[in-house]
Amino acid sequence: MGNFLYILSIILAAALAYLIGSVNFAIIVTKLFARKDIRDFGSGNAGMTNVLRTLGKGPAALVTLGDFSKGLVAVWLGRLMVWLLSRREMPFYLNYIIALLVLLGHCFPVFYKFKGGKGILVSAGVILALNPPVLLALLAIFLIVVACTKTVSIGSITVAAAFPVLTLLYGLLVKTPYLLWDVLSAVVVGGMVIWMHRGNIRRLLNGTENRFGQKK
């Protein structure tokens, strides 16, 4: 019975991570403030940057808080669920499953016809839960790149590419126990975020990408 509950708790934690990711705050906040779907405006992306350009700083701040919190909440609830059902700690590999599923839920939400955001904020929440020092380094890189380029997408793509590298360097420095899995997870998450920005990459190459603060 103990092993059954342990396996059940892992399955439920994984499913819950996807469902949490599927709660898209850009869509929710836009409907509350404007009674419209954010995917019908601006870039068509259900993310914070599009909300900022379309509705302004207040709604964008709410989206930032909500989407960032999803990563944290998914990890914390996963740990709690495993403990409550099986009285065991969450297995290390479930961290990686949760990271991927909450990101998949955000990018392809079951509640919104599988059309969601690009995953930067939810990824940041997961990284805070699992590796706070790496998140601080990524935040510094993001702010510097955006300040220099005035382009949010360049900052997002840069930190997505830097995530596996910083994970590896930090893991070697502190000798983390599951370094290979940490790096592979970072490659998958970072790669998915970059892939979700493929439209931005095309616009950057064409010279048509919006700069920070620029209205559509």
C-alpha positions as CSV (number, residue, x, y, z in Angstrom):
1,M,0.0,0.0,0.0
2,G,2.9,2.4,0.8
3,N,4.5,2.0,-2.6
4,F,1.1,2.4,-4.3
5,L,0.5,5.7,-2.5
6,Y,4.0,6.8,-3.3
7,I,3.5,6.2,-7.0
8,L,0.1,7.8,-6.9
9,S,1.4,10.9,-5.2
10,I,4.1,11.3,-7.9
11,I,1.5,10.9,-10.7
12,L,-0.9,13.4,-9.0
13,A,1.9,15.9,-8.3
14,A,2.9,15.7,-12.0
15,A,-0.7,16.2,-13.2
16,L,-1.2,19.1,-10.8
17,A,1.9,20.8,-12.1
18,Y,0.5,20.8,-15.7
19,L,-2.9,22.1,-14.5
20,I,-1.2,24.9,-12.5
21,G,0.8,25.8,-15.5
22,S,-2.4,26.0,-17.6
23,V,-3.8,28.8,-15.4
24,N,-2.7,31.7,-17.6
25,F,-2.7,35.0,-15.8
26,A,-2.2,37.1,-18.9
27,I,-5.5,35.8,-20.2
28,I,-7.3,36.1,-16.8
29,V,-6.1,39.6,-16.0
30,T,-6.9,40.9,-19.5
31,K,-10.4,39.5,-19.3
32,L,-10.9,41.1,-15.8
33,F,-9.5,44.5,-16.9
34,A,-10.7,44.7,-20.5
35,R,-13.2,42.0,-21.0
36,K,-11.1,40.8,-24.0
37,D,-8.7,38.0,-24.9
38,I,-5.0,39.2,-24.8
39,R,-4.3,36.8,-27.7
40,D,-6.4,39.0,-30.0
41,F,-4.1,42.0,-29.4
42,G,-0.5,43.1,-30.0
43,S,1.8,40.2,-30.7
44,G,-1.0,37.7,-29.9
45,N,1.1,36.1,-27.1
46,A,-0.5,35.4,-23.8
47,G,2.3,36.8,-21.7
48,M,3.4,39.7,-19.5
49,T,5.1,41.8,-22.3
50,N,2.0,41.8,-24.5
51,V,-0.1,42.8,-21.5
52,L,2.3,45.6,-20.7
53,R,2.1,47.0,-24.2
54,T,-1.7,46.5,-24.4
55,L,-3.0,47.4,-20.9
56,G,-0.1,49.0,-19.0
57,K,2.0,48.5,-15.9
58,G,-0.6,47.6,-13.4
59,P,-2.1,44.6,-15.2
60,A,1.4,43.5,-16.3
61,A,2.6,43.5,-12.7
62,L,-0.3,41.2,-11.7
63,V,0.6,38.9,-14.6
64,T,4.2,38.9,-13.5
65,L,3.3,37.9,-10.0
66,G,0.8,35.3,-11.0
67,D,2.9,33.5,-13.7
68,F,6.1,33.7,-11.6
69,S,4.3,32.1,-8.6
70,K,3.1,29.2,-10.7
71,G,6.5,27.6,-10.8
72,L,7.0,28.0,-7.0
73,V,3.5,26.7,-6.2
74,A,3.9,23.7,-8.5
75,V,7.1,22.6,-6.7
76,W,5.8,23.3,-3.2
77,L,2.5,21.6,-3.8
78,G,4.2,18.6,-5.4
79,R,6.4,18.2,-2.3
80,L,3.4,18.6,0.0
81,M,1.3,16.1,-1.9
82,V,4.0,13.4,-1.9
83,W,4.5,13.9,1.8
84,L,0.8,13.9,2.7
85,L,0.0,10.7,0.7
86,S,3.1,8.7,1.3
87,R,5.0,10.3,4.2
88,R,8.1,10.4,2.0
89,E,10.1,13.2,0.5
90,M,9.6,14.0,-3.1
91,P,12.0,12.1,-5.3
92,F,14.7,14.2,-6.9
93,Y,13.6,13.4,-10.5
94,L,10.1,14.7,-9.8
95,N,11.6,18.2,-9.6
96,Y,12.5,17.9,-13.3
97,I,9.1,16.5,-14.2
98,I,7.3,19.3,-12.5
99,A,9.6,21.9,-14.1
100,L,8.8,20.6,-17.6
101,L,5.1,20.0,-17.0
102,V,4.3,23.4,-15.4
103,L,6.2,25.0,-18.4
104,L,4.2,22.8,-20.9
105,G,1.0,23.8,-19.1
106,H,1.9,27.5,-19.4
107,C,2.9,27.3,-23.1
108,F,0.1,24.9,-24.1
109,P,-2.7,25.4,-21.5
110,V,-5.6,22.9,-21.5
111,F,-8.0,25.6,-20.3
112,Y,-7.2,27.9,-23.3
113,K,-7.1,25.7,-26.3
114,F,-3.4,25.0,-25.9
115,K,-2.4,28.6,-26.8
116,G,-0.5,30.2,-24.0
117,G,2.7,32.2,-23.2
118,K,6.4,31.6,-23.8
119,G,7.5,30.5,-20.3
120,I,10.1,32.9,-19.0
121,L,8.3,33.9,-15.8
122,V,7.0,30.4,-14.9
123,S,10.5,29.1,-15.6
124,A,11.9,31.7,-13.2
125,G,9.6,30.5,-10.5
126,V,10.7,27.0,-10.9
127,I,14.4,28.0,-10.8
128,L,13.8,30.0,-7.6
129,A,12.3,26.9,-6.0
130,L,15.2,24.6,-7.1
131,N,18.3,26.8,-7.6
132,P,18.0,30.4,-6.3
133,P,21.7,31.4,-6.9
134,V,21.3,30.5,-10.6
135,L,18.1,32.6,-10.8
136,L,19.9,35.6,-9.3
137,A,22.6,35.3,-11.9
138,L,20.1,35.0,-14.7
139,L,18.1,38.0,-13.5
140,A,21.3,40.1,-13.5
141,I,22.0,39.0,-17.1
142,F,18.4,39.6,-18.2
143,L,18.4,43.2,-16.8
144,I,21.8,44.0,-18.3
145,V,20.8,42.7,-21.8
146,V,17.4,44.4,-21.7
147,A,19.0,47.7,-20.6
148,C,21.5,47.5,-23.4
149,T,19.2,46.4,-26.2
150,K,15.8,47.7,-25.0
151,T,14.3,44.4,-26.2
152,V,12.7,42.0,-23.8
153,S,12.9,39.1,-26.2
154,I,16.7,39.3,-26.5
155,G,16.9,39.2,-22.8
156,S,14.6,36.2,-22.6
157,I,16.5,34.3,-25.3
158,T,19.8,35.1,-23.7
159,V,18.9,33.9,-20.2
160,A,17.3,30.8,-21.7
161,A,20.6,30.0,-23.4
162,A,22.6,30.9,-20.3
163,F,20.5,28.7,-18.0
164,P,22.3,25.4,-18.7
165,V,25.7,27.0,-18.7
166,L,25.2,28.6,-15.3
167,T,23.6,25.5,-13.9
168,L,26.7,23.5,-14.9
169,L,29.1,26.1,-13.5
170,Y,27.2,26.4,-10.2
171,G,26.9,22.6,-9.9
172,L,30.6,22.1,-10.4
173,L,31.3,24.9,-7.9
174,V,29.2,23.5,-5.1
175,K,29.3,19.8,-6.2
176,T,25.5,19.3,-6.4
177,P,24.5,15.6,-6.2
178,Y,22.5,15.4,-9.4
179,L,24.5,17.7,-11.7
180,L,23.8,15.7,-14.9
181,W,20.1,15.8,-14.3
182,D,20.2,19.5,-13.4
183,V,22.0,20.4,-16.6
184,L,19.8,18.2,-18.8
185,S,16.7,19.7,-17.2
186,A,18.1,23.2,-17.8
187,V,18.8,22.3,-21.5
188,V,15.3,21.1,-22.0
189,V,13.7,24.1,-20.2
190,G,16.0,26.6,-21.8
191,G,15.6,25.0,-25.2
192,M,11.8,25.1,-25.0
193,V,11.8,28.7,-24.0
194,I,14.0,29.6,-27.0
195,W,11.7,27.5,-29.3
196,M,8.7,29.4,-28.0
197,H,10.5,32.6,-29.0
198,R,11.0,31.5,-32.6
199,G,8.7,34.2,-33.8
200,N,10.7,36.8,-32.0
201,I,13.9,35.4,-33.4
202,R,12.4,35.8,-36.9
203,R,11.4,39.4,-36.2
204,L,14.8,40.2,-34.7
205,L,16.5,38.9,-37.9
206,N,14.1,41.0,-40.0
207,G,14.6,44.1,-37.8
208,T,10.9,44.3,-36.9
209,E,10.9,43.2,-33.3
210,N,9.4,45.7,-30.8
211,R,11.7,47.5,-28.3
212,F,10.8,47.8,-24.6
213,G,8.1,50.3,-24.0
214,Q,7.2,50.6,-27.7
215,K,3.5,50.4,-28.5
216,K,2.2,48.0,-31.1
